[in-house]
Amino acid sequence: MSDLLFVEADNNYVNIITTDKKLTVCLSLNQLPEKLHFKQLDRIHRSFAVNMNAIQSFNKQQVIVNKTEIPIGSTTAKSFYGTSILHSK
């Protein structure tokens, strides 16, 4: 699981992006956490969840994971900033 970088919703599917491959599964992004049991995975946008340990940098609008810019949603921003501060300590 440590090679998991982020997941992206794509209609009724989820793309799971790891350090070396992309997997597509027939699940919603809401269903994925209960299937994976991966505590470092945090929802930062309606369509994205990221491995908090894989974030290289972030600003108010986005995070960078493995050179990929991922948007931070307005409804999840407050939760993300609180979580990211906890992970950086």
N, C-alpha and C positions, 0 to 999 in steps of 0.2 A: 503493500500500500504506500510505502514511502515515495514511490515513483509517480504517484498520482499528482498531477499539477492542478487541473481544474475540470469542471464539467459544464457543459453547455446544453440548454434545452433546445430541442428542435421538434416542435409540435408534440407528437406522442412518443418521441424518442429522446434519449439523452446521449450526447457524445461525451465519452470519458477520455480525457487527454492525459497521457502519461509522458514520461520523459522520452519514450521511444516509439509510441504507437497511439492510434486513435481507435477506440472501441465504440460501437453504437449499440445501445440496448433499448428494448421496448419498455420503457418506464417513463413516468413523469419525473420532473425534478423534485417534486414533493415526496415521491415514493422512494427516491434513491437513498436518503440517509438511513432509513430503517433497514434497507438491504445491505448497505456497506458497513455500518457500524464504525465509521471513521470520524473521530471527534474533531480532527483538525479541519474538516471540511465545513466551510462557513458560507452561507448564502449572502452574496453581496449585491445581487441584482435579480430582477424577475427571471432572467434567463441564465444566470451564472452562479456557480458556487466554486470557491477556490480552496486549495490546501493552504492554510494560513502559514505553514512553514515554507511554502514555495514562493511567497511574495518577495520580489526583489526590491521593489519600491512602490510608493503610492503617493497620490495627491488627492485633492478634493473630488476629482472627477473619475479617476481610474486607478487600477493597480497594474503593475507589470509582473507577469509570470512567464518566465522562459522567453523573453522578448515579445510576448503577446500582451497587447493593451486590452484590459477588460474593464468595462464601465462599472462604476459604483452607482447603484440605484438611489434615487432620492429617499425612498421609503426605508431602505436598509442602511443608509449612510451612518446614522447615529449609532446603531448597533455595531457596524463594522469598525468605526473609529474607537469605540470602547474596547472591542475585542482585540484590535490590532495593538493598542497600547498595552494590554495585558500580555500579549505574546512577545512584545519587544523587551519586557523586563526580565 
